[in-house]
């Protein structure tokens, strides 16, 4: 499989975004599949990017090995794994456009609420019921298009975690989910030699993105950090709705 120069440029940008997400700027990674989808199918883009996510996860796990909330992680993972399983079971039945529309609408509703209410984060702790629901939705949408960020953010952001703990919890959560996704992606033929060759070349810009994300996270104030990821969620949600409507 050969990519055009434009496709390679967009793929490098996507890989940088993936790395920056694993370096702490979590929502930046959501632009990766939409960016690559400008010149290829979202399914192909997702297949190419999964190994890049896995490699970037290693850098993120090293960086945040002591900065994550175990209770939040435990409350999310059963639902997330179930959501990935549901995505695998319905891979040939569900229209990706519908999923993009649903997650886009949820993301817009949450981000607008977060932007216009007086304060984001009321110190709410992890809850099994909410964690299972949003974890399942995050796992499902992550399986379909690596866009599990909005459901995850809706559940976790109101807890008001410190920015490094939020970033670390996000990194660990999606590292586990991406590792689980390797099995169904391989079974569906997404990890073929052509995709893996392109992914290998994209790992270098992805690792550079991890370093860049870590540096930016350390200099961005916590309030601004939450504002940035909320605005990023809003922008990406609009992009997901646009892409979903275009596919009808």
BAGU-693535 format. One record per residue: residue number from 1; residue in one letter; x, y, z negated of N, C-alpha, C in turn. Coordinates in steps of 0.2 Angstrom, whole numbers, plus 2048, in hexadecimal, padded with zeros to 3 digits. Layout:
+------+------+------+------+------+-------+-------+-------+------+------+------+
| resi | resn | n_c1 | n_c2 | n_c3 | ca_c1 | ca_c2 | ca_c3 | c_c1 | c_c2 | c_c3 |
+------+------+------+------+------+-------+-------+-------+------+------+------+
|  NUM |    A |    X |    Y |    Z |     X |     Y |     Z |    X |    Y |    Z |
...
+------+------+------+------+------+-------+-------+-------+------+------+------+
***
This chain:
+------+------+------+------+------+-------+-------+-------+------+------+------+
| resi | resn | n_c1 | n_c2 | n_c3 | ca_c1 | ca_c2 | ca_c3 | c_c1 | c_c2 | c_c3 |
+------+------+------+------+------+-------+-------+-------+------+------+------+
|    1 |    X |  804 |  7FA |  800 |   800 |   800 |   800 |  804 |  806 |  800 |
|    2 |    X |  803 |  80B |  804 |   807 |   811 |   805 |  802 |  817 |  803 |
|    3 |    X |  805 |  81C |  800 |   801 |   822 |   7FE |  804 |  828 |  802 |
|    4 |    X |  800 |  82C |  804 |   802 |   832 |   807 |  806 |  837 |  803 |
|    5 |    X |  809 |  83C |  805 |   80D |   841 |   801 |  808 |  844 |  7FC |
|    6 |    X |  802 |  846 |  7FF |   7FD |   849 |   7FA |  7FB |  845 |  7F5 |
|    7 |    X |  7FA |  83E |  7F6 |   7F8 |   839 |   7F1 |  7FD |  838 |  7EC |
|    8 |    X |  804 |  838 |  7EE |   809 |   838 |   7EA |  809 |  83E |  7E5 |
|    9 |    X |  809 |  844 |  7E8 |   809 |   84A |   7E3 |  803 |  849 |  7DE |
|   10 |    X |  7FD |  848 |  7E0 |   7F8 |   847 |   7DB |  7F9 |  842 |  7D6 |
|   11 |    X |  7FC |  83C |  7D8 |   7FD |   837 |   7D4 |  803 |  839 |  7CF |
|   12 |    X |  808 |  83D |  7D1 |   80D |   83F |   7CC |  809 |  844 |  7C7 |
|   13 |    X |  805 |  848 |  7C9 |   801 |   84D |   7C5 |  7FD |  848 |  7C0 |
|   14 |    X |  7FA |  843 |  7C2 |   7F6 |   83F |   7BE |  7FA |  83B |  7B9 |
|   15 |    X |  800 |  839 |  7BB |   804 |   836 |   7B6 |  807 |  83A |  7B1 |
|   16 |    X |  809 |  840 |  7B3 |   80B |   845 |   7AE |  805 |  847 |  7A9 |
|   17 |    X |  7FF |  847 |  7AB |   7F9 |   848 |   7A7 |  7F8 |  842 |  7A2 |
|   18 |    X |  7F9 |  83C |  7A5 |   7F9 |   836 |   7A0 |  7FE |  837 |  79B |
|   19 |    X |  804 |  838 |  79C |   809 |   839 |   797 |  808 |  83E |  792 |
|   20 |    X |  806 |  844 |  795 |   804 |   849 |   790 |  7FF |  847 |  78B |
|   21 |    X |  7FA |  844 |  78D |   7F5 |   841 |   789 |  7F7 |  83D |  784 |
|   22 |    X |  7FC |  838 |  785 |   7FF |   834 |   780 |  804 |  838 |  77C |
|   23 |    X |  806 |  83E |  77E |   80A |   842 |   77A |  806 |  846 |  775 |
|   24 |    X |  800 |  846 |  775 |   7FC |   849 |   770 |  7F6 |  84E |  773 |
|   25 |    X |  7F7 |  850 |  77A |   7F2 |   854 |   77D |  7ED |  84F |  780 |
|   26 |    X |  7E9 |  84C |  77C |   7E5 |   846 |   77E |  7E0 |  847 |  784 |
|   27 |    X |  7DD |  84D |  784 |   7D8 |   84E |   789 |  7DB |  84F |  790 |
|   28 |    X |  7E1 |  851 |  790 |   7E4 |   852 |   797 |  7E4 |  84C |  79B |
|   29 |    X |  7E5 |  846 |  798 |   7E5 |   840 |   79C |  7DF |  83F |  7A0 |
|   30 |    X |  7D9 |  842 |  79E |   7D3 |   840 |   7A1 |  7D3 |  843 |  7A8 |
|   31 |    X |  7D7 |  848 |  7AA |   7D7 |   84A |   7B1 |  7DB |  845 |  7B6 |
|   32 |    X |  7DE |  840 |  7B3 |   7E2 |   83C |   7B7 |  7DF |  838 |  7BD |
|   33 |    X |  7D9 |  834 |  7BB |   7D6 |   831 |   7C0 |  7D2 |  836 |  7C5 |
|   34 |    X |  7CF |  83B |  7C2 |   7CC |   840 |   7C7 |  7D1 |  843 |  7CC |
|   35 |    X |  7D7 |  844 |  7C9 |   7DC |   847 |   7CE |  7DE |  843 |  7D3 |
|   36 |    X |  7DF |  83C |  7D2 |   7E1 |   837 |   7D7 |  7DB |  836 |  7DB |
|   37 |    X |  7D5 |  836 |  7D9 |   7CF |   835 |   7DD |  7CE |  83A |  7E2 |
|   38 |    X |  7D2 |  83F |  7E2 |   7D1 |   844 |   7E8 |  7D3 |  841 |  7EF |
|   39 |    X |  7D8 |  83C |  7EE |   7DA |   839 |   7F4 |  7DA |  831 |  7F5 |
|   40 |    X |  7D6 |  82E |  7F0 |   7D5 |   827 |   7F0 |  7CF |  825 |  7EB |
|   41 |    X |  7CD |  81F |  7EC |   7C7 |   81D |   7E8 |  7C9 |  81D |  7E0 |
|   42 |    X |  7C4 |  81F |  7DC |   7C5 |   81F |   7D5 |  7C7 |  818 |  7D2 |
|   43 |    X |  7C5 |  813 |  7D5 |   7C6 |   80C |   7D3 |  7CE |  80A |  7D4 |
|   44 |    X |  7D0 |  80C |  7DA |   7D7 |   80C |   7DC |  7DC |  810 |  7D7 |
|   45 |    X |  7D9 |  816 |  7D6 |   7DD |   81B |   7D1 |  7DE |  818 |  7CA |
|   46 |    X |  7D8 |  815 |  7C8 |   7D8 |   812 |   7C1 |  7DD |  80C |  7C1 |
|   47 |    X |  7DD |  808 |  7C6 |   7E1 |   802 |   7C6 |  7E8 |  804 |  7C6 |
|   48 |    X |  7EA |  809 |  7CA |   7F1 |   80B |   7CA |  7F3 |  80E |  7C3 |
|   49 |    X |  7EF |  812 |  7C0 |   7F1 |   815 |   7BA |  7F1 |  811 |  7B4 |
|   50 |    X |  7ED |  80C |  7B4 |   7ED |   808 |   7AD |  7F4 |  806 |  7AB |
|   51 |    X |  7F9 |  803 |  7AF |   800 |   802 |   7AD |  803 |  808 |  7AB |
|   52 |    X |  802 |  80E |  7AE |   805 |   814 |   7AC |  803 |  816 |  7A5 |
|   53 |    X |  7FC |  815 |  7A4 |   7FA |   816 |   79D |  7FD |  812 |  798 |
|   54 |    X |  7FE |  80B |  79A |   801 |   807 |   795 |  808 |  809 |  793 |
|   55 |    X |  80C |  80B |  798 |   813 |   80D |   797 |  813 |  813 |  793 |
|   56 |    X |  80F |  818 |  795 |   80F |   81E |   791 |  80C |  81D |  78A |
|   57 |    X |  808 |  818 |  789 |   806 |   816 |   782 |  80C |  814 |  77D |
|   58 |    X |  811 |  811 |  780 |   816 |   80F |   77C |  81A |  815 |  779 |
|   59 |    X |  81B |  81A |  77E |   81E |   821 |   77B |  81A |  824 |  776 |
|   60 |    X |  813 |  824 |  777 |   80F |   827 |   772 |  80E |  824 |  76C |
|   61 |    X |  80E |  81D |  76C |   80E |   819 |   766 |  815 |  81A |  761 |
|   62 |    X |  81A |  81B |  765 |   821 |   81C |   761 |  820 |  823 |  75E |
|   63 |    X |  81E |  828 |  762 |   81D |   82F |   75F |  818 |  830 |  759 |
|   64 |    X |  813 |  82C |  75A |   80D |   82D |   754 |  80D |  827 |  750 |
|   65 |    X |  812 |  823 |  74F |   811 |   81D |   74B |  80F |  81E |  744 |
|   66 |    X |  810 |  824 |  741 |   80F |   825 |   73A |  809 |  82B |  73A |
|   67 |    X |  806 |  82D |  740 |   801 |   832 |   740 |  7FB |  830 |  743 |
|   68 |    X |  7F7 |  82C |  73F |   7F0 |   82A |   742 |  7EC |  828 |  73C |
|   69 |    X |  7E6 |  828 |  73D |   7E1 |   826 |   738 |  7DE |  81F |  739 |
|   70 |    X |  7E0 |  81B |  734 |   7DE |   814 |   735 |  7D7 |  813 |  734 |
|   71 |    X |  7D3 |  816 |  730 |   7CC |   815 |   72F |  7C8 |  817 |  735 |
|   72 |    X |  7CA |  81C |  739 |   7C7 |   81E |   73F |  7C8 |  819 |  744 |
|   73 |    X |  7CF |  816 |  744 |   7D0 |   811 |   749 |  7CC |  80B |  748 |
|   74 |    X |  7CC |  809 |  742 |   7C8 |   803 |   740 |  7C1 |  803 |  742 |
|   75 |    X |  7BE |  809 |  741 |   7B7 |   80A |   742 |  7B5 |  80A |  74A |
|   76 |    X |  7BA |  80C |  74E |   7B9 |   80C |   755 |  7BA |  806 |  759 |
|   77 |    X |  7BF |  802 |  757 |   7C2 |   7FD |   75B |  7BD |  7F7 |  75D |
|   78 |    X |  7B9 |  7F5 |  758 |   7B4 |   7EF |   75A |  7B0 |  7F1 |  75F |
|   79 |    X |  7AD |  7F7 |  75F |   7A8 |   7FA |   764 |  7AC |  7FB |  76B |
|   80 |    X |  7B2 |  7FE |  76A |   7B6 |   7FF |   770 |  7B8 |  7F9 |  774 |
|   81 |    X |  7B9 |  7F3 |  771 |   7BB |   7ED |   774 |  7B5 |  7EA |  777 |
|   82 |    X |  7AF |  7EB |  773 |   7A9 |   7E8 |   776 |  7A7 |  7EC |  77C |
|   83 |    X |  7A8 |  7F3 |  77C |   7A7 |   7F7 |   782 |  7AB |  7F5 |  788 |
|   84 |    X |  7B1 |  7F3 |  787 |   7B6 |   7F1 |   78D |  7B3 |  7EA |  78F |
|   85 |    X |  7B1 |  7E6 |  78B |   7AE |   7E0 |   78D |  7A8 |  7E1 |  791 |
|   86 |    X |  7A3 |  7E5 |  78F |   79D |   7E7 |   793 |  79F |  7EA |  79A |
|   87 |    X |  7A4 |  7EE |  79A |   7A7 |   7F1 |   7A1 |  7A9 |  7EB |  7A5 |
|   88 |    X |  7AD |  7E6 |  7A3 |   7AF |   7E1 |   7A7 |  7A9 |  7DD |  7A9 |
|   89 |    X |  7A4 |  7DB |  7A5 |   79F |   7D7 |   7A6 |  79A |  7DA |  7AC |
|   90 |    X |  79A |  7E1 |  7AC |   795 |   7E4 |   7B1 |  799 |  7E8 |  7B6 |
|   91 |    X |  7A0 |  7E6 |  7B7 |   7A4 |   7EA |   7BC |  7A1 |  7EA |  7C3 |
|   92 |    X |  79D |  7E5 |  7C5 |   79B |   7E4 |   7CC |  794 |  7E7 |  7CC |
|   93 |    X |  791 |  7E9 |  7C7 |   78A |   7EB |   7C7 |  788 |  7F2 |  7C6 |
|   94 |    X |  78D |  7F5 |  7C2 |   78B |   7FC |   7C0 |  78F |  801 |  7C5 |
|   95 |    X |  78B |  806 |  7C7 |   78D |   80C |   7CB |  792 |  810 |  7C7 |
|   96 |    X |  798 |  811 |  7C9 |   79D |   816 |   7C5 |  79A |  81D |  7C5 |
|   97 |    X |  796 |  81F |  7CA |   794 |   826 |   7CA |  78F |  827 |  7C5 |
|   98 |    X |  78B |  822 |  7C3 |   786 |   823 |   7BD |  78A |  824 |  7B7 |
|   99 |    X |  78F |  820 |  7B6 |   793 |   820 |   7B0 |  797 |  827 |  7AF |
|  100 |    X |  799 |  82A |  7B5 |   79C |   830 |   7B5 |  797 |  836 |  7B3 |
|  101 |    X |  791 |  835 |  7B5 |   78C |   83A |   7B4 |  78A |  83A |  7AC |
|  102 |    X |  78A |  834 |  7AA |   788 |   833 |   7A3 |  78D |  836 |  79E |
|  103 |    X |  793 |  834 |  79F |   799 |   837 |   79B |  79A |  83E |  79C |
|  104 |    X |  799 |  840 |  7A2 |   79A |   848 |   7A3 |  794 |  84C |  79F |
|  105 |    X |  78E |  849 |  79F |   789 |   84D |   79C |  78A |  84D |  794 |
|  106 |    X |  78C |  847 |  792 |   78E |   847 |   78B |  793 |  84B |  789 |
|  107 |    X |  799 |  84B |  78D |   79E |   850 |   78B |  79D |  857 |  78C |
|  108 |    X |  798 |  859 |  790 |   796 |   860 |   791 |  792 |  862 |  78B |
|  109 |    X |  78E |  85E |  789 |   789 |   85F |   783 |  78E |  860 |  77D |
|  110 |    X |  793 |  85C |  77C |   797 |   85C |   776 |  79B |  862 |  776 |
|  111 |    X |  79E |  864 |  77C |   7A3 |   869 |   77C |  7A0 |  870 |  77B |
|  112 |    X |  79A |  871 |  77E |   796 |   877 |   77D |  794 |  878 |  776 |
|  113 |    X |  792 |  872 |  773 |   790 |   873 |   76C |  796 |  875 |  767 |
|  114 |    X |  79C |  872 |  769 |   7A2 |   873 |   765 |  7A5 |  87A |  766 |
|  115 |    X |  7A4 |  87D |  76C |   7A6 |   884 |   76E |  7A2 |  889 |  76B |
|  116 |    X |  79B |  888 |  76A |   797 |   88D |   768 |  795 |  88C |  760 |
|  117 |    X |  796 |  887 |  75D |   795 |   887 |   756 |  79B |  88A |  752 |
|  118 |    X |  799 |  88C |  74C |   79E |   890 |   748 |  7A5 |  88C |  747 |
|  119 |    X |  7A5 |  886 |  746 |   7AB |   882 |   744 |  7AA |  87B |  747 |
|  120 |    X |  7B0 |  879 |  749 |   7B1 |   872 |   74C |  7B4 |  86E |  746 |
|  121 |    X |  7B0 |  869 |  744 |   7B3 |   864 |   73F |  7B0 |  866 |  738 |
|  122 |    X |  7AC |  861 |  736 |   7AA |   862 |   72F |  7AD |  85E |  72A |
|  123 |    X |  7B2 |  85A |  72C |   7B5 |   855 |   727 |  7B1 |  84F |  727 |
|  124 |    X |  7AD |  84E |  72B |   7A9 |   847 |   72B |  7AE |  841 |  72C |
|  125 |    X |  7AD |  83C |  728 |   7B1 |   836 |   729 |  7AF |  831 |  72D |
|  126 |    X |  7B3 |  82C |  72F |   7B1 |   827 |   733 |  7AB |  823 |  731 |
|  127 |    X |  7A6 |  821 |  735 |   7A0 |   81D |   733 |  7A0 |  817 |  738 |
|  128 |    X |  79E |  811 |  736 |   79E |   80B |   73A |  799 |  80C |  73F |
|  129 |    X |  793 |  80E |  73E |   78E |   80E |   743 |  790 |  813 |  749 |
|  130 |    X |  792 |  819 |  747 |   794 |   81E |   74C |  79A |  81C |  750 |
|  131 |    X |  79F |  819 |  74C |   7A5 |   817 |   74F |  7A4 |  811 |  754 |
|  132 |    X |  79F |  80D |  752 |   79E |   807 |   757 |  79A |  80A |  75D |
|  133 |    X |  796 |  80E |  75C |   792 |   811 |   762 |  797 |  815 |  767 |
|  134 |    X |  79A |  81A |  764 |   79F |   81E |   768 |  7A5 |  81A |  76B |
|  135 |    X |  7A7 |  815 |  767 |   7AC |   811 |   769 |  7AA |  80D |  76F |
|  136 |    X |  7A4 |  80A |  76F |   7A2 |   806 |   774 |  7A1 |  80A |  77A |
|  137 |    X |  79F |  810 |  77A |   79E |   814 |   780 |  7A5 |  816 |  782 |
|  138 |    X |  7AA |  818 |  77E |   7B1 |   819 |   780 |  7B4 |  814 |  783 |
|  139 |    X |  7B3 |  80E |  781 |   7B6 |   808 |   784 |  7B3 |  806 |  78B |
|  140 |    X |  7AD |  807 |  78B |   7A9 |   806 |   792 |  7AC |  80B |  797 |
|  141 |    X |  7AC |  811 |  795 |   7AD |   816 |   79A |  7B5 |  816 |  79B |
|  142 |    X |  7B9 |  814 |  796 |   7C0 |   814 |   798 |  7C1 |  80E |  79C |
|  143 |    X |  7BE |  809 |  79C |   7BF |   803 |   7A1 |  7BD |  805 |  7A8 |
|  144 |    X |  7B7 |  809 |  7A8 |   7B5 |   80B |   7AF |  7BA |  810 |  7B2 |
|  145 |    X |  7BC |  815 |  7AF |   7BF |   81A |   7B2 |  7C5 |  81E |  7AE |
|  146 |    X |  7C7 |  81A |  7A9 |   7CC |   81D |   7A4 |  7C9 |  824 |  7A1 |
|  147 |    X |  7C3 |  824 |  7A0 |   7C0 |   82B |   79E |  7BC |  82A |  797 |
|  148 |    X |  7BF |  826 |  793 |   7BC |   825 |   78C |  7BD |  82B |  787 |
|  149 |    X |  7C1 |  830 |  789 |   7C2 |   836 |   785 |  7BC |  839 |  782 |
|  150 |    X |  7B7 |  83B |  786 |   7B1 |   83F |   783 |  7AD |  83B |  77E |
|  151 |    X |  7AC |  835 |  77E |   7A8 |   831 |   779 |  7AD |  831 |  772 |
|  152 |    X |  7B3 |  82F |  774 |   7B8 |   82F |   76E |  7B8 |  836 |  76A |
|  153 |    X |  7B9 |  83B |  76E |   7B9 |   842 |   76C |  7B3 |  844 |  768 |
|  154 |    X |  7AD |  842 |  76A |   7A7 |   844 |   767 |  7A6 |  841 |  760 |
|  155 |    X |  7A9 |  83B |  75F |   7A9 |   837 |   759 |  7AF |  83A |  754 |
|  156 |    X |  7B5 |  83B |  757 |   7BA |   83D |   753 |  7BC |  844 |  751 |
|  157 |    X |  7BA |  848 |  756 |   7BC |   84F |   755 |  7B9 |  853 |  74F |
|  158 |    X |  7B2 |  851 |  74E |   7AF |   855 |   748 |  7B2 |  853 |  742 |
|  159 |    X |  7B6 |  84E |  741 |   7B9 |   84C |   73B |  7BF |  851 |  739 |
|  160 |    X |  7C1 |  855 |  73D |   7C6 |   85A |   73B |  7CC |  858 |  739 |
|  161 |    X |  7CF |  853 |  73D |   7D5 |   850 |   73B |  7DB |  855 |  73D |
|  162 |    X |  7E0 |  855 |  73A |   7E6 |   859 |   73C |  7E8 |  857 |  743 |
|  163 |    X |  7EB |  85C |  747 |   7EC |   85B |   74E |  7F0 |  855 |  74F |
|  164 |    X |  7F6 |  854 |  74B |   7FA |   84E |   74C |  7F7 |  848 |  74B |
|  165 |    X |  7F2 |  847 |  746 |   7EF |   841 |   744 |  7E9 |  840 |  749 |
|  166 |    X |  7E6 |  845 |  74C |   7E1 |   844 |   751 |  7E5 |  841 |  757 |
|  167 |    X |  7EA |  844 |  759 |   7EE |   842 |   75F |  7F0 |  83B |  75E |
|  168 |    X |  7F3 |  839 |  758 |   7F5 |   833 |   757 |  7F0 |  82D |  757 |
|  169 |    X |  7EA |  82F |  754 |   7E4 |   82A |   754 |  7E2 |  829 |  75B |
|  170 |    X |  7E2 |  82E |  75F |   7E0 |   82E |   766 |  7E4 |  829 |  76A |
|  171 |    X |  7EB |  82A |  769 |   7F0 |   826 |   76C |  7F0 |  81F |  76A |
|  172 |    X |  7EF |  81D |  764 |   7EF |   816 |   762 |  7E8 |  813 |  764 |
|  173 |    X |  7E3 |  817 |  764 |   7DC |   814 |   766 |  7DC |  812 |  76D |
|  174 |    X |  7DF |  817 |  772 |   7DF |   815 |   779 |  7E4 |  810 |  77B |
|  175 |    X |  7EA |  810 |  777 |   7EF |   80B |   778 |  7EC |  804 |  777 |
|  176 |    X |  7E8 |  803 |  772 |   7E5 |   7FD |   771 |  7E0 |  7FB |  777 |
|  177 |    X |  7DC |  800 |  778 |   7D7 |   7FF |   77D |  7DA |  7FD |  784 |
|  178 |    X |  7E0 |  801 |  786 |   7E3 |   800 |   78C |  7E6 |  7F9 |  78D |
|  179 |    X |  7E9 |  7F7 |  787 |   7EC |   7F0 |   787 |  7E6 |  7EB |  788 |
|  180 |    X |  7E1 |  7EC |  785 |   7DB |   7E7 |   786 |  7D9 |  7E7 |  78D |
|  181 |    X |  7D9 |  7ED |  790 |   7D6 |   7ED |   797 |  7DB |  7EA |  79C |
|  182 |    X |  7E1 |  7E8 |  79A |   7E5 |   7E5 |   79F |  7E2 |  7DE |  7A1 |
|  183 |    X |  7DF |  7DB |  79C |   7DC |   7D4 |   79E |  7D7 |  7D4 |  7A3 |
|  184 |    X |  7D1 |  7D8 |  7A2 |   7CC |   7D9 |   7A8 |  7CF |  7DC |  7AE |
|  185 |    X |  7D3 |  7E1 |  7AE |   7D6 |   7E4 |   7B4 |  7DA |  7DF |  7B8 |
|  186 |    X |  7DE |  7DB |  7B5 |   7E1 |   7D6 |   7B8 |  7DD |  7D1 |  7BB |
|  187 |    X |  7D7 |  7CF |  7B8 |   7D2 |   7CA |   7BA |  7CF |  7CD |  7C0 |
|  188 |    X |  7CE |  7D4 |  7C1 |   7CA |   7D7 |   7C6 |  7CF |  7D9 |  7CC |
|  189 |    X |  7D5 |  7D7 |  7CB |   7DA |   7D8 |   7D1 |  7DD |  7DF |  7D1 |
|  190 |    X |  7DC |  7E3 |  7CC |   7DE |   7EA |   7CC |  7E6 |  7EB |  7CB |
|  191 |    X |  7E9 |  7E5 |  7C8 |   7F0 |   7E6 |   7C7 |  7F4 |  7E2 |  7CC |
|  192 |    X |  7F2 |  7E3 |  7D2 |   7F6 |   7E0 |   7D8 |  7FD |  7E3 |  7D9 |
|  193 |    X |  801 |  7E0 |  7DD |   808 |   7E2 |   7DE |  808 |  7E9 |  7E1 |
|  194 |    X |  804 |  7EB |  7E5 |   804 |   7F2 |   7E8 |  803 |  7F7 |  7E3 |
|  195 |    X |  7FD |  7F6 |  7DF |   7FC |   7FB |   7D9 |  802 |  7FB |  7D4 |
|  196 |    X |  804 |  7F5 |  7D3 |   80A |   7F5 |   7CE |  810 |  7F9 |  7D0 |
|  197 |    X |  811 |  7F8 |  7D6 |   817 |   7FC |   7D9 |  817 |  803 |  7D9 |
|  198 |    X |  811 |  806 |  7DA |   80F |   80D |   7DA |  810 |  80F |  7D2 |
|  199 |    X |  80C |  80B |  7CE |   80C |   80D |   7C7 |  813 |  80D |  7C4 |
|  200 |    X |  818 |  809 |  7C6 |   81F |   809 |   7C4 |  822 |  80F |  7C5 |
|  201 |    X |  821 |  812 |  7CB |   824 |   818 |   7CD |  821 |  81E |  7C9 |
|  202 |    X |  81B |  81D |  7C7 |   818 |   823 |   7C3 |  819 |  823 |  7BC |
|  203 |    X |  81D |  81E |  7B9 |   81E |   81E |   7B2 |  823 |  823 |  7B0 |
|  204 |    X |  828 |  825 |  7B4 |   82D |   82A |   7B2 |  829 |  831 |  7B1 |
|  205 |    X |  825 |  833 |  7B6 |   822 |   83A |   7B4 |  81D |  839 |  7AE |
|  206 |    X |  81A |  833 |  7AD |   816 |   832 |   7A7 |  81A |  833 |  7A1 |
|  207 |    X |  820 |  830 |  7A0 |   824 |   830 |   79A |  826 |  837 |  799 |
|  208 |    X |  828 |  83B |  79F |   829 |   842 |   79E |  823 |  846 |  79B |
|  209 |    X |  81D |  844 |  79D |   817 |   847 |   79B |  817 |  846 |  793 |
|  210 |    X |  818 |  840 |  791 |   818 |   83F |   78A |  81C |  844 |  786 |
|  211 |    X |  822 |  845 |  788 |   827 |   849 |   785 |  824 |  850 |  785 |
|  212 |    X |  821 |  852 |  78B |   81F |   859 |   78B |  819 |  85A |  787 |
|  213 |    X |  814 |  855 |  786 |   80F |   855 |   782 |  810 |  856 |  77B |
|  214 |    X |  816 |  852 |  778 |   818 |   853 |   772 |  81B |  85A |  770 |
|  215 |    X |  81E |  85D |  774 |   821 |   863 |   773 |  81B |  868 |  773 |
|  216 |    X |  816 |  868 |  777 |   811 |   86D |   777 |  80D |  86C |  771 |
|  217 |    X |  80C |  866 |  76F |   808 |   864 |   769 |  80B |  868 |  763 |
|  218 |    X |  811 |  868 |  762 |   815 |   86A |   75C |  814 |  872 |  75C |
|  219 |    X |  813 |  875 |  761 |   813 |   87D |   761 |  80C |  880 |  762 |
|  220 |    X |  807 |  87B |  763 |   800 |   87E |   764 |  7FD |  87E |  75D |
|  221 |    X |  7FA |  883 |  75B |   7F6 |   883 |   754 |  7F0 |  87F |  755 |
|  222 |    X |  7EE |  87C |  74F |   7E9 |   877 |   74E |  7E2 |  87A |  751 |
|  223 |    X |  7E1 |  880 |  74F |   7DA |   883 |   752 |  7DA |  883 |  75A |
|  224 |    X |  7E0 |  885 |  75C |   7E0 |   886 |   763 |  7E1 |  87F |  767 |
|  225 |    X |  7E4 |  87A |  763 |   7E4 |   873 |   766 |  7DD |  871 |  767 |
|  226 |    X |  7D8 |  872 |  762 |   7D1 |   86F |   763 |  7CE |  873 |  768 |
|  227 |    X |  7CF |  87A |  769 |   7CC |   87D |   76E |  7CE |  87B |  775 |
|  228 |    X |  7D4 |  87A |  775 |   7D7 |   877 |   77C |  7D4 |  871 |  77E |
|  229 |    X |  7D3 |  86C |  779 |   7D1 |   865 |   77B |  7C9 |  866 |  77C |
|  230 |    X |  7C6 |  86B |  779 |   7BF |   86B |   77A |  7BD |  86E |  781 |
|  231 |    X |  7C1 |  873 |  783 |   7C1 |   876 |   78A |  7C3 |  871 |  78F |
|  232 |    X |  7C8 |  86D |  78E |   7CA |   868 |   792 |  7C4 |  863 |  793 |
|  233 |    X |  7C1 |  861 |  78E |   7BB |   85D |   78E |  7B5 |  860 |  793 |
|  234 |    X |  7B4 |  866 |  792 |   7AF |   869 |   796 |  7B1 |  869 |  79D |
|  235 |    X |  7B7 |  86B |  79F |   7B9 |   86B |   7A6 |  7B8 |  864 |  7A9 |
|  236 |    X |  7BB |  85F |  7A5 |   7BB |   858 |   7A8 |  7B4 |  856 |  7A9 |
|  237 |    X |  7B0 |  857 |  7A4 |   7A9 |   855 |   7A4 |  7A5 |  858 |  7AA |
|  238 |    X |  7A6 |  85E |  7AC |   7A4 |   861 |   7B2 |  7A6 |  85D |  7B8 |
|  239 |    X |  7AD |  85C |  7B8 |   7B0 |   858 |   7BE |  7AD |  851 |  7BE |
|  240 |    X |  7AB |  84E |  7B9 |   7A8 |   847 |   7B9 |  7A1 |  848 |  7BC |
|  241 |    X |  79D |  84D |  7BA |   797 |   84D |   7BD |  797 |  84F |  7C4 |
|  242 |    X |  79B |  853 |  7C6 |   79C |   855 |   7CD |  79E |  84E |  7D1 |
|  243 |    X |  7A3 |  84B |  7CF |   7A5 |   844 |   7D2 |  79F |  83F |  7D2 |
|  244 |    X |  79B |  83F |  7CD |   796 |   83A |   7CD |  790 |  83C |  7D2 |
|  245 |    X |  78F |  842 |  7D2 |   789 |   845 |   7D7 |  78C |  844 |  7DE |
|  246 |    X |  792 |  845 |  7DF |   795 |   844 |   7E6 |  794 |  83D |  7E8 |
|  247 |    X |  794 |  838 |  7E4 |   794 |   831 |   7E6 |  78D |  82E |  7E7 |
|  248 |    X |  788 |  832 |  7E5 |   781 |   830 |   7E6 |  780 |  830 |  7EE |
+------+------+------+------+------+-------+-------+-------+------+------+------+
***
